[in-house]
Each structure stands twice: as C-alpha cells, then as structure tokens.
C-alpha cells in the first residue's frame, strides 16, 4: 500500500533548514497598518469637524444679538453714488448702510466713523469680499473707543441722512453722505481656521516614535 499523502503545508523550508510561514503576517507590519488606519480615521474626523465648528461659531456670534433694524432688508439701501448725485432726494430718509471702517474721529458729544461702503447680505452683514461702493460718514452718539472700532472692522448702521459733507481724500474733494446712526452693529471678525500640519499627530508619531528603530535602523543604510 502506498503511504498516505501528507496534507499540504503552508510552511516552506528555507536554505538553512529553518521553516518560514507563508501565512503568518509580520507583527511589525501589522502594527504599522493598524496605526496608519487609525491615523487616517482621526485626520478625516478632524477635517470634518473644522468647518462644522467654524459654522457653529459664526452662527452663535452673528445671531441673537443683531438688532432687528440691521437685519431688515425692507429698509432702503440706495447706492452711495446715487445719493451723491441727488442728495436732496434722500435728505431725512432713513436708510441702512454698512462696510469696512476707515477712520474714527471722537468729537465732544459724538463719534464720527468713516466707512467704505460694501454690499450687504440678507442679514445686513457687509460682504468684505466685494469691492468698495463709495465712502460715507456715520455719527454715533457718545464716545466710541477707536480701539474697539479698528480699521477694516465691519459695521452696519441705520439712520437718517442728515447732510452732505465735502472732505479731501488726498487732493480730491470727496462728497460724503452723513448718517445720524441710531442703530448699529459691529460685526465680529470671522474665526481663523488653521489647517492641519503635514506632520501633525497622528501621522508623525506612528512613523517616528514607536517604529523609529525598525524603520530607521535596517533601512537607513541601503536607501541612504
């Protein structure tokens, strides 16, 4: 009788007589794969949470405290150039304008703020990505600290047009519409969202920390 055939083995014999397993994965490789998978998941979650957090911050800062008149799109918002050309049509008319602060001047009883007008969105917030639409001045009652109303900060105001005032911009006599602001809102600066660094955790540590020896030691010579 012929001897029974031995079952197929997954092990192979090397040149020295030792046995190498063809199926058992290298524990170091398996650990590296696990770390890489975990790292990719964490990075994906971080990238997903960044815009969500920014939207929550923006919604919390810009809603709830904004006066109704600032958000009232029914209020007239004529173009600054139109008012400059026909000021008699608009004197005494209540309007809503907004833009970026250029200068702040403190008078004894009022604060005069020069503004570069910009387009307003549906909530009355100036869109600072648009070009300037002309200059105007708003007079607010009392003292407003210039440190709290810095240049480029966005401001929306509501009030009647009280007069035109000519002031020099460089050597050019510029006609400024002047509003008597009775409602205003200083918009918060948008939050700064920092992009993740290319070697930020968890990518940096799995490759440099626990596996510094296996990856830097044996492979350093042949490749470098």
TILUMVO-687880 format. One record per residue: x, y, z of N, C-alpha, C, O in turn; residue in three letters. Coordinates in steps of 0.05 Angstrom, whole numbers, always signed. Atoms other than C-alpha are relative to their C-alpha. Layout:
! TILUMVO-687880
{rec {X, Y, Z}, {X, Y, Z}, {X, Y, Z}, {X, Y, Z}, "ala"}
...
***
This chain:
! TILUMVO-687880
{rec {+17, -24, +0}, {+0, +0, +0}, {+18, +25, +0}, {+38, +26, +13}, "unk"}
{rec {-16, -25, +1}, {+24, +69, -16}, {-6, +16, +25}, {-28, +16, +36}, "unk"}
{rec {+2, -16, -25}, {+36, +114, +42}, {-20, +23, -5}, {-22, +34, -26}, "unk"}
{rec {+19, -22, +2}, {-18, +165, +57}, {+14, +26, -5}, {+36, +31, +5}, "unk"}
{rec {-13, -26, +7}, {-4, +234, +28}, {-3, +19, +22}, {-24, +23, +34}, "unk"}
{rec {+0, -20, -22}, {+15, +286, +78}, {-16, +24, -10}, {-14, +32, -33}, "unk"}
{rec {+15, -24, +8}, {-32, +346, +78}, {+19, +23, -8}, {+41, +25, +2}, "unk"}
{rec {-16, -23, +10}, {-8, +408, +42}, {+6, +18, +23}, {-10, +24, +40}, "unk"}
{rec {-9, -17, -21}, {+32, +452, +87}, {+3, +28, -10}, {+11, +32, -33}, "unk"}
{rec {-3, -28, +7}, {+33, +527, +87}, {+28, +10, +7}, {+34, +33, +2}, "unk"}
{rec {-26, -8, -8}, {+104, +527, +112}, {+20, -9, -21}, {+16, -30, -33}, "unk"}
{rec {-22, +7, +19}, {+166, +527, +68}, {+26, +0, +14}, {+30, +14, +34}, "unk"}
{rec {-26, +3, -13}, {+236, +507, +85}, {+20, +17, -14}, {+22, +17, -39}, "unk"}
{rec {-19, -18, +12}, {+290, +557, +74}, {+26, -14, -5}, {+29, -38, +1}, "unk"}
{rec {-25, +13, +7}, {+362, +545, +52}, {+15, -10, +25}, {+30, -29, +22}, "unk"}
{rec {-14, +9, -25}, {+386, +537, +125}, {-14, -22, +14}, {-5, -31, +35}, "unk"}
{rec {+14, +22, -13}, {+335, +485, +142}, {-22, +10, +18}, {-37, -6, +30}, "unk"}
{rec {+21, -11, -17}, {+290, +532, +180}, {-26, +1, -14}, {-27, -3, -39}, "unk"}
{rec {+27, +0, +11}, {+216, +537, +169}, {-11, +29, +1}, {-11, +41, +22}, "unk"}
{rec {+12, -26, +2}, {+185, +602, +144}, {-30, -3, -5}, {-38, -19, -22}, "unk"}
{rec {+29, +2, +4}, {+110, +612, +149}, {-8, +19, -22}, {+0, +42, -22}, "unk"}
{rec {+9, -17, +23}, {+76, +638, +86}, {-25, +15, +7}, {-33, +33, -7}, "unk"}
{rec {+26, -12, -6}, {+12, +658, +122}, {+2, +19, +24}, {-14, +38, +26}, "unk"}
{rec {-1, -16, -24}, {+33, +689, +188}, {+10, +28, -6}, {+33, +30, -15}, "unk"}
{rec {-9, -27, +6}, {+37, +765, +180}, {+21, +9, +19}, {+21, +1, +43}, "unk"}
{rec {-21, -12, -16}, {+96, +804, +206}, {-13, +17, +21}, {-29, +35, +14}, "unk"}
{rec {+13, -16, -21}, {+75, +833, +274}, {+6, +30, -3}, {-12, +46, +3}, "unk"}
{rec {-6, -28, +3}, {+111, +898, +259}, {-16, +13, -22}, {-27, +35, -19}, "unk"}
{rec {+16, -10, +22}, {+77, +907, +192}, {-29, +2, +8}, {-43, +22, +1}, "unk"}
{rec {+28, -2, -9}, {+10, +891, +224}, {-5, +23, +18}, {-26, +36, +16}, "unk"}
{rec {+2, -23, -18}, {+22, +943, +277}, {+0, +26, -15}, {-14, +45, -9}, "unk"}
{rec {-2, -25, +17}, {+42, +995, +225}, {-27, +4, -14}, {-37, +27, -15}, "unk"}
{rec {+25, -2, +14}, {-21, +980, +185}, {-23, +10, +18}, {-39, +27, +10}, "unk"}
{rec {+20, -9, -19}, {-65, +988, +247}, {+3, +29, +7}, {-17, +44, +8}, "unk"}
{rec {-4, -28, -7}, {-33, +1054, +265}, {-7, +19, -23}, {-19, +40, -19}, "unk"}
{rec {+6, -16, +23}, {-39, +1081, +195}, {-30, +3, -4}, {-40, +25, -10}, "unk"}
{rec {+29, -1, +2}, {-113, +1062, +192}, {-12, +19, +21}, {-30, +34, +15}, "unk"}
{rec {+11, -17, -21}, {-126, +1095, +259}, {+7, +30, -6}, {-10, +47, -1}, "unk"}
{rec {-8, -27, +6}, {-87, +1157, +237}, {-17, +12, -21}, {-25, +36, -19}, "unk"}
{rec {+16, -10, +21}, {-126, +1164, +173}, {-28, +7, +9}, {-40, +27, +1}, "unk"}
{rec {+27, -5, -11}, {-192, +1160, +211}, {+0, +25, +16}, {-19, +41, +14}, "unk"}
{rec {-1, -24, -17}, {-171, +1213, +261}, {+3, +25, -16}, {-10, +46, -11}, "unk"}
{rec {-4, -24, +17}, {-147, +1261, +207}, {-26, +6, -15}, {-34, +30, -17}, "unk"}
{rec {+26, -4, +14}, {-213, +1251, +169}, {-20, +13, +18}, {-35, +31, +10}, "unk"}
{rec {+19, -12, -19}, {-253, +1267, +232}, {+7, +29, +6}, {-11, +45, +8}, "unk"}
{rec {-9, -27, -5}, {-211, +1329, +245}, {-8, +19, -23}, {-18, +41, -18}, "unk"}
{rec {+7, -16, +23}, {-221, +1355, +175}, {-30, +5, -2}, {-39, +26, -12}, "unk"}
{rec {+29, -3, +1}, {-296, +1343, +181}, {-9, +20, +21}, {-28, +35, +17}, "unk"}
{rec {+9, -17, -22}, {-302, +1379, +248}, {+8, +29, -3}, {-5, +47, +8}, "unk"}
{rec {-9, -28, +2}, {-263, +1442, +227}, {-22, +18, -12}, {-29, +38, +0}, "unk"}
{rec {+21, -18, +10}, {-317, +1471, +181}, {-25, +0, +16}, {-38, +21, +18}, "unk"}
{rec {+24, +1, -17}, {-373, +1448, +227}, {+3, +19, +23}, {-15, +34, +30}, "unk"}
{rec {-5, -18, -23}, {-341, +1484, +286}, {+0, +29, -8}, {-11, +46, +6}, "unk"}
{rec {+0, -28, +10}, {-330, +1547, +244}, {-28, +10, -4}, {-34, +33, +3}, "unk"}
{rec {+28, -8, +5}, {-403, +1548, +223}, {-15, +5, +26}, {-31, +24, +28}, "unk"}
{rec {+13, -4, -26}, {-426, +1540, +295}, {+8, +26, +13}, {-9, +40, +24}, "unk"}
{rec {-10, -25, -11}, {-382, +1597, +318}, {-12, +24, -14}, {-20, +43, -1}, "unk"}
{rec {+11, -22, +14}, {-405, +1642, +263}, {-30, +4, +6}, {-39, +26, +10}, "unk"}
{rec {+28, -2, -6}, {-478, +1626, +276}, {-5, +11, +28}, {-24, +27, +32}, "unk"}
{rec {+4, -10, -27}, {-471, +1638, +351}, {+7, +29, +3}, {-5, +43, +19}, "unk"}
{rec {-8, -27, -3}, {-435, +1704, +342}, {-18, +19, -15}, {-23, +42, -5}, "unk"}
{rec {+14, -19, +17}, {-477, +1734, +287}, {-31, -1, +4}, {-45, +15, -8}, "unk"}
{rec {+29, +2, -3}, {-547, +1713, +310}, {-6, +5, +30}, {+10, +0, +48}, "unk"}
{rec {+9, -4, -28}, {-587, +1731, +372}, {+5, +29, +9}, {-13, +40, +22}, "unk"}
{rec {-6, -27, -10}, {-553, +1798, +385}, {-2, +21, -22}, {+0, +45, -16}, "unk"}
{rec {+2, -20, +21}, {-562, +1831, +317}, {-27, +13, +1}, {-48, +0, +1}, "unk"}
{rec {+25, -15, -1}, {-615, +1886, +321}, {-18, -6, -24}, {-8, -11, -46}, "unk"}
{rec {+19, +5, +22}, {-678, +1876, +280}, {+3, +19, -23}, {+1, +11, -46}, "unk"}
{rec {-3, -20, +22}, {-667, +1940, +241}, {+24, -6, -17}, {+23, +0, -41}, "unk"}
{rec {-24, +7, +16}, {-598, +1916, +219}, {-7, -23, -20}, {+3, -23, -42}, "unk"}
{rec {+7, +23, +17}, {-630, +1852, +191}, {-23, +6, -18}, {-31, -11, -35}, "unk"}
{rec {+24, -7, +15}, {-689, +1889, +160}, {+7, +8, -29}, {+16, +30, -34}, "unk"}
{rec {-7, -5, +28}, {-678, +1883, +85}, {-20, +19, -14}, {-15, +28, -36}, "unk"}
{rec {+19, -19, +12}, {-740, +1927, +73}, {+9, +29, +2}, {-2, +46, -12}, "unk"}
{rec {-10, -28, -2}, {-702, +1989, +95}, {+15, +7, -26}, {+29, -9, -37}, "unk"}
{rec {-14, -8, +24}, {-676, +2029, +36}, {+31, -1, +3}, {+42, +7, +24}, "unk"}
{rec {-29, +1, +1}, {-603, +2018, +18}, {+10, +11, -27}, {+21, -4, -43}, "unk"}
{rec {-8, -11, +26}, {-590, +2065, -41}, {+30, +0, -3}, {+45, +0, +17}, "unk"}
{rec {-29, -1, +5}, {-522, +2066, -74}, {+11, +27, +9}, {-2, +48, +7}, "unk"}
{rec {-13, -24, -9}, {-474, +2117, -45}, {+2, +20, -23}, {-2, +44, -19}, "unk"}
{rec {-3, -18, +23}, {-461, +2145, -115}, {-27, +13, -7}, {-27, +36, -16}, "unk"}
{rec {+26, -11, +6}, {-536, +2155, -125}, {-7, +23, +19}, {-18, +43, +11}, "unk"}
{rec {+5, -21, -20}, {-541, +2195, -60}, {+18, +24, -6}, {+9, +47, -3}, "unk"}
{rec {-18, -23, +7}, {-480, +2237, -81}, {-11, +16, -23}, {-7, +40, -24}, "unk"}
{rec {+9, -15, +24}, {-513, +2255, -147}, {-26, +14, +5}, {-31, +35, -6}, "unk"}
{rec {+26, -12, -6}, {-583, +2271, -118}, {-5, +1, +30}, {-24, -12, +39}, "unk"}
{rec {+3, +0, -29}, {-574, +2286, -44}, {-27, +10, +10}, {-38, +1, +30}, "unk"}
{rec {+25, -12, -9}, {-638, +2328, -40}, {-23, -21, +1}, {-42, -18, +16}, "unk"}
{rec {+21, +21, +0}, {-679, +2266, -55}, {+1, -18, +25}, {-19, -29, +33}, "unk"}
{rec {-4, +19, -22}, {-651, +2227, +5}, {+3, +14, +27}, {+3, +0, +47}, "unk"}
{rec {-4, -14, -26}, {-641, +2281, +59}, {-25, -6, +18}, {-48, -2, +9}, "unk"}
{rec {+21, +6, -19}, {-682, +2260, +120}, {-10, -29, -2}, {-26, -38, +15}, "unk"}
{rec {+9, +28, +4}, {-693, +2189, +93}, {+16, -19, +17}, {+40, -18, +18}, "unk"}
{rec {-14, +21, -16}, {-677, +2131, +139}, {+9, -22, -18}, {-6, -32, -35}, "unk"}
{rec {-11, +20, +17}, {-631, +2081, +107}, {+19, -18, +15}, {+26, -13, +38}, "unk"}
{rec {-18, +20, -12}, {-586, +2022, +121}, {+24, -4, -18}, {+22, -11, -41}, "unk"}
{rec {-25, +3, +15}, {-513, +2021, +100}, {+20, -15, +18}, {+16, -17, +42}, "unk"}
{rec {-21, +14, -15}, {-452, +1981, +121}, {+25, -2, -17}, {+25, +3, -41}, "unk"}
{rec {-25, +2, +14}, {-380, +1969, +104}, {+23, -4, +19}, {+20, -13, +42}, "unk"}
{rec {-25, +3, -16}, {-308, +1970, +130}, {+8, +27, +11}, {+8, +47, -3}, "unk"}
{rec {-8, -25, -13}, {-284, +2022, +179}, {+26, +10, -11}, {+45, -6, -14}, "unk"}
{rec {-25, -12, +9}, {-232, +2070, +152}, {+13, +17, +22}, {+37, +15, +26}, "unk"}
{rec {-11, -17, -20}, {-224, +2122, +207}, {-22, +5, +21}, {-46, +3, +16}, "unk"}
{rec {+18, -7, -22}, {-255, +2141, +275}, {+9, +27, +11}, {+33, +30, +18}, "unk"}
{rec {-6, -27, -11}, {-258, +2214, +299}, {-19, +4, +24}, {-43, +3, +21}, "unk"}
{rec {+16, -5, -24}, {-281, +2229, +370}, {-4, +30, +4}, {+15, +45, +7}, "unk"}
{rec {+8, -28, -5}, {-319, +2295, +379}, {-9, +1, +30}, {-12, -20, +43}, "unk"}
{rec {+8, -1, -28}, {-342, +2322, +447}, {-25, -16, +7}, {-26, -28, +28}, "unk"}
{rec {+25, +14, -6}, {-412, +2291, +442}, {-6, -24, -18}, {-24, -39, -13}, "unk"}
{rec {+6, +21, +19}, {-409, +2244, +383}, {+26, -13, -9}, {+48, -4, -4}, "unk"}
{rec {-23, +13, +13}, {-363, +2195, +347}, {-6, -2, -30}, {-27, -13, -38}, "unk"}
{rec {+3, +0, +29}, {-354, +2203, +272}, {+17, -22, -12}, {+41, -24, -7}, "unk"}
{rec {-14, +23, +11}, {-336, +2140, +234}, {-2, +1, -30}, {-24, +2, -41}, "unk"}
{rec {+0, +1, +29}, {-315, +2140, +162}, {+1, -29, -9}, {+17, -45, +1}, "unk"}
{rec {+4, +28, +8}, {-335, +2076, +126}, {+1, -2, -30}, {-9, +15, -45}, "unk"}
{rec {+0, +7, +28}, {-320, +2045, +59}, {-24, -19, -4}, {-24, -42, +6}, "unk"}
{rec {+25, +15, +3}, {-389, +2020, +37}, {+5, -26, -16}, {+21, -26, -35}, "unk"}
{rec {-1, +26, +14}, {-397, +1948, +15}, {-29, -11, -1}, {-47, -3, +13}, "unk"}
{rec {+26, +13, +3}, {-455, +1905, -7}, {-7, -15, +25}, {+11, -26, +39}, "unk"}
{rec {+10, +14, -24}, {-498, +1875, +49}, {-13, -26, -9}, {-27, -27, -29}, "unk"}
{rec {+14, +25, +6}, {-522, +1803, +51}, {-28, +1, +12}, {-36, +22, +21}, "unk"}
{rec {+27, +1, -9}, {-591, +1781, +72}, {-4, +7, +30}, {-25, +16, +38}, "unk"}
{rec {+1, -6, -28}, {-575, +1791, +146}, {+11, +28, +7}, {+12, +36, +30}, "unk"}
{rec {-11, -27, -4}, {-546, +1861, +136}, {+29, +1, +6}, {+40, +22, +13}, "unk"}
{rec {-28, +1, -5}, {-475, +1838, +143}, {+16, +9, -25}, {+10, -1, -47}, "unk"}
{rec {-16, -8, +24}, {-424, +1873, +97}, {+17, -24, -10}, {+29, -38, +6}, "unk"}
{rec {-16, +21, +13}, {-391, +1825, +48}, {+27, +12, -7}, {+30, +27, -26}, "unk"}
{rec {-27, -12, +3}, {-317, +1842, +54}, {+15, -10, -24}, {+37, -1, -30}, "unk"}
{rec {-13, +10, +24}, {-301, +1802, -8}, {-7, +17, -25}, {+5, +13, -46}, "unk"}
{rec {+9, -16, +22}, {-336, +1853, -52}, {+17, +26, -1}, {+29, +34, +19}, "unk"}
{rec {-15, -25, +3}, {-305, +1918, -78}, {-15, +22, +15}, {-39, +20, +20}, "unk"}
{rec {+12, -22, -13}, {-317, +1984, -44}, {-20, +15, -18}, {-17, +16, -42}, "unk"}
{rec {+22, -13, +16}, {-381, +2022, -65}, {-2, +30, +7}, {-23, +42, +3}, "unk"}
{rec {+1, -28, -7}, {-362, +2092, -41}, {+4, +4, +30}, {+4, -16, +45}, "unk"}
{rec {-5, -6, -28}, {-350, +2127, +25}, {-23, +16, +12}, {-37, +31, -2}, "unk"}
{rec {+19, -17, -14}, {-397, +2155, +77}, {+9, +2, +29}, {+27, -11, +38}, "unk"}
{rec {-6, -5, -29}, {-395, +2180, +149}, {-25, -5, +16}, {-47, +2, +8}, "unk"}
{rec {+22, +4, -19}, {-439, +2158, +207}, {+8, +13, +26}, {+31, +10, +35}, "unk"}
{rec {-4, -12, -26}, {-445, +2198, +271}, {-16, -15, +21}, {-40, -18, +19}, "unk"}
{rec {+12, +16, -22}, {-458, +2156, +333}, {+1, +17, +25}, {+20, +32, +30}, "unk"}
{rec {+1, -16, -25}, {-479, +2187, +400}, {+21, -10, +20}, {+27, -34, +22}, "unk"}
{rec {-19, +6, -21}, {-427, +2190, +455}, {+28, -8, -10}, {+35, -4, -33}, "unk"}
{rec {-28, +8, +6}, {-356, +2163, +458}, {+1, -29, -8}, {-9, -47, +6}, "unk"}
{rec {-5, +27, +9}, {-337, +2102, +419}, {+31, -3, -3}, {+44, +11, -18}, "unk"}
{rec {-29, +3, -1}, {-266, +2077, +433}, {+10, -10, -27}, {+1, -30, -37}, "unk"}
{rec {-11, +9, +26}, {-226, +2073, +368}, {+13, -28, +2}, {+15, -42, -18}, "unk"}
{rec {-12, +26, -3}, {-192, +2011, +397}, {-21, -22, -4}, {-14, -44, -12}, "unk"}
{rec {+22, +19, +4}, {-260, +1976, +394}, {-12, +2, -27}, {-28, -15, -35}, "unk"}
{rec {+10, -4, +27}, {-275, +2003, +325}, {+25, +3, -18}, {+29, +24, -30}, "unk"}
{rec {-25, -3, +15}, {-209, +1988, +289}, {-5, +1, -30}, {-27, -6, -40}, "unk"}
{rec {+2, -1, +29}, {-196, +1997, +215}, {-5, -29, -11}, {+4, -49, +0}, "unk"}
{rec {+8, +25, +14}, {-225, +1943, +169}, {-21, -16, +15}, {-31, -36, +4}, "unk"}
{rec {+22, +14, -14}, {-275, +1921, +222}, {-26, +7, -14}, {-30, +30, -23}, "unk"}
{rec {+25, -4, +15}, {-344, +1913, +191}, {-22, +11, +18}, {-25, +2, +41}, "unk"}
{rec {+21, -13, -16}, {-401, +1958, +215}, {-24, +5, -18}, {-21, +14, -41}, "unk"}
{rec {+25, -6, +14}, {-474, +1964, +194}, {-15, +20, +17}, {-17, +17, +41}, "unk"}
{rec {+14, -21, -14}, {-514, +2026, +212}, {-27, +5, -13}, {-31, +0, -37}, "unk"}
{rec {+26, -8, +9}, {-585, +2050, +206}, {-6, +28, +11}, {-1, +33, +35}, "unk"}
{rec {+7, -27, -9}, {-607, +2123, +210}, {-6, +18, -24}, {-2, +11, -47}, "unk"}
{rec {+7, -19, +21}, {-630, +2184, +171}, {+25, +13, -12}, {+45, +17, +2}, "unk"}
{rec {-21, -16, +13}, {-586, +2220, +120}, {-5, +29, +8}, {-26, +41, +3}, "unk"}
{rec {+4, -27, -11}, {-575, +2289, +152}, {+13, +22, -17}, {+4, +44, -17}, "unk"}
{rec {-13, -20, +16}, {-528, +2324, +104}, {+21, -12, -18}, {+28, -36, -15}, "unk"}
{rec {-24, +7, +16}, {-472, +2321, +53}, {+23, +17, +11}, {+20, +40, +19}, "unk"}
{rec {-23, -14, -11}, {-402, +2340, +74}, {+24, -6, -18}, {+30, -29, -24}, "unk"}
{rec {-23, +4, +18}, {-341, +2351, +29}, {+26, +0, +16}, {+31, +19, +31}, "unk"}
{rec {-26, +3, -14}, {-274, +2327, +55}, {+20, -10, -21}, {+13, -23, -40}, "unk"}
{rec {-21, +8, +19}, {-208, +2316, +20}, {+9, -29, +4}, {+14, -37, +27}, "unk"}
{rec {-12, +27, +0}, {-186, +2246, +2}, {+25, +3, -17}, {+24, +3, -42}, "unk"}
{rec {-24, -8, +15}, {-114, +2261, -17}, {-4, +29, -8}, {-7, +46, +9}, "unk"}
{rec {+6, -27, +10}, {-124, +2322, -60}, {-27, +2, -13}, {-34, +23, -25}, "unk"}
{rec {+26, +0, +13}, {-193, +2303, -84}, {-22, +8, +20}, {-23, -4, +41}, "unk"}
{rec {+23, -7, -18}, {-254, +2338, -53}, {-22, -20, -3}, {-36, -21, -23}, "unk"}
{rec {+19, +22, +1}, {-298, +2279, -37}, {-26, +7, +15}, {-25, +15, +38}, "unk"}
{rec {+26, -5, -14}, {-373, +2288, -22}, {-9, -24, +17}, {-16, -45, +6}, "unk"}
{rec {+8, +21, -18}, {-391, +2247, +39}, {-29, +3, +8}, {-37, +24, +18}, "unk"}
{rec {+26, +1, -14}, {-463, +2228, +56}, {+4, -5, +30}, {+21, -21, +37}, "unk"}
{rec {-3, +2, -29}, {-471, +2235, +131}, {-26, -11, +12}, {-47, +2, +9}, "unk"}
{rec {+23, +12, -14}, {-518, +2190, +170}, {+1, +6, +30}, {+23, +7, +41}, "unk"}
{rec {+2, -1, -29}, {-542, +2201, +242}, {-8, -28, +9}, {-32, -34, +9}, "unk"}
{rec {+6, +27, -7}, {-537, +2130, +266}, {-15, -3, +26}, {-6, +7, +46}, "unk"}
{rec {+15, +6, -25}, {-590, +2108, +316}, {+0, -30, +6}, {-7, -38, +29}, "unk"}
{rec {-3, +29, -5}, {-580, +2032, +307}, {+26, -8, -15}, {+30, +1, -38}, "unk"}
{rec {-25, +9, +13}, {-513, +2000, +292}, {+8, -27, +12}, {+0, -35, +34}, "unk"}
{rec {-10, +26, -9}, {-478, +1933, +297}, {+28, -4, -10}, {+33, -2, -34}, "unk"}
{rec {-28, +6, +6}, {-404, +1918, +299}, {+3, -30, -3}, {+1, -45, +17}, "unk"}
{rec {-1, +28, +5}, {-394, +1851, +267}, {+26, -13, +10}, {+47, +0, +7}, "unk"}
{rec {-25, +13, -9}, {-345, +1801, +298}, {+17, -9, -23}, {+7, -15, -45}, "unk"}
{rec {-18, +10, +20}, {-284, +1781, +260}, {-5, -30, -4}, {-10, -44, +15}, "unk"}
{rec {+4, +28, +4}, {-292, +1713, +227}, {+22, -16, +13}, {+45, -7, +14}, "unk"}
{rec {-21, +16, -13}, {-255, +1657, +264}, {+20, -9, -20}, {+14, -15, -43}, "unk"}
{rec {-22, +11, +17}, {-188, +1636, +237}, {+2, -30, +3}, {+4, -40, +26}, "unk"}
{rec {-1, +29, +0}, {-187, +1563, +218}, {+28, -9, -9}, {+35, -4, -32}, "unk"}
{rec {-27, +8, +7}, {-117, +1533, +220}, {-1, -28, -14}, {-15, -46, -5}, "unk"}
{rec {-2, +25, +14}, {-102, +1478, +170}, {+19, -20, +15}, {+38, -11, +27}, "unk"}
{rec {-17, +19, -14}, {-72, +1413, +199}, {+28, -1, -13}, {+30, +0, -37}, "unk"}
{rec {-27, +1, +10}, {+3, +1409, +193}, {+6, -27, -13}, {-6, -47, -5}, "unk"}
{rec {-5, +25, +14}, {+31, +1356, +146}, {+12, -21, +18}, {+9, -45, +13}, "unk"}
{rec {-12, +20, -18}, {+69, +1323, +203}, {-13, +1, +28}, {-1, -7, +48}, "unk"}
{rec {+14, -2, -25}, {+17, +1335, +256}, {-8, -28, +9}, {-11, -46, -7}, "unk"}
{rec {+10, +24, -12}, {-6, +1280, +303}, {-27, -7, -13}, {-42, +12, -16}, "unk"}
{rec {-13, +25, -7}, {-26, +1224, +289}, {+20, -10, -21}, {+29, -33, -18}, "unk"}
{rec {-17, +11, +21}, {+17, +1219, +226}, {+29, -1, +9}, {+44, -19, +1}, "unk"}
{rec {-29, -2, -6}, {+83, +1239, +258}, {+9, -22, +18}, {+30, -34, +13}, "unk"}
{rec {-9, +18, -20}, {+86, +1194, +317}, {+1, -30, -8}, {+20, -43, -2}, "unk"}
{rec {-2, +28, +7}, {+69, +1126, +287}, {+24, -7, -17}, {+34, -30, -15}, "unk"}
{rec {-22, +6, +17}, {+125, +1132, +237}, {+27, +7, +13}, {+47, -4, +5}, "unk"}
{rec {-25, -8, -11}, {+176, +1165, +280}, {+4, -10, +29}, {+26, -15, +38}, "unk"}
{rec {-3, +7, -28}, {+160, +1146, +352}, {+5, -30, +5}, {+28, -39, +7}, "unk"}
{rec {-4, +28, -8}, {+147, +1072, +366}, {+14, -17, -21}, {+26, -37, -14}, "unk"}
{rec {-13, +16, +20}, {+175, +1048, +299}, {+25, +13, -10}, {+35, +7, -32}, "unk"}
{rec {-24, -14, +8}, {+236, +1092, +298}, {+22, -20, -5}, {+38, -18, -25}, "unk"}
{rec {-22, +19, +3}, {+282, +1032, +307}, {-3, -17, -25}, {+15, -17, -41}, "unk"}
{rec {+2, +18, +23}, {+254, +983, +255}, {+2, +14, -27}, {+14, +4, -46}, "unk"}
{rec {+0, -14, +26}, {+245, +1036, +201}, {+26, +15, -6}, {+35, +17, -28}, "unk"}
{rec {-24, -16, +4}, {+306, +1079, +212}, {+25, -17, +0}, {+45, -10, -13}, "unk"}
{rec {-25, +16, -3}, {+356, +1025, +231}, {+7, -17, -24}, {+27, -11, -38}, "unk"}
{rec {-8, +19, +21}, {+355, +968, +180}, {+0, +13, -28}, {+16, +6, -45}, "unk"}
{rec {+4, -11, +27}, {+332, +1011, +121}, {+17, +24, -5}, {+19, +33, -28}, "unk"}
{rec {-15, -25, +4}, {+376, +1071, +132}, {+24, -4, -19}, {+28, +12, -36}, "unk"}
{rec {-23, +4, +17}, {+438, +1041, +101}, {-5, -5, -29}, {+5, +10, -46}, "unk"}
{rec {+4, +6, +28}, {+412, +1011, +36}, {-12, +23, -16}, {-4, +27, -40}, "unk"}
{rec {+14, -21, +15}, {+368, +1071, +17}, {+16, +26, +0}, {+13, +42, -18}, "unk"}
{rec {-14, -25, -3}, {+414, +1127, +41}, {+29, -4, -9}, {+44, +16, -8}, "unk"}
***
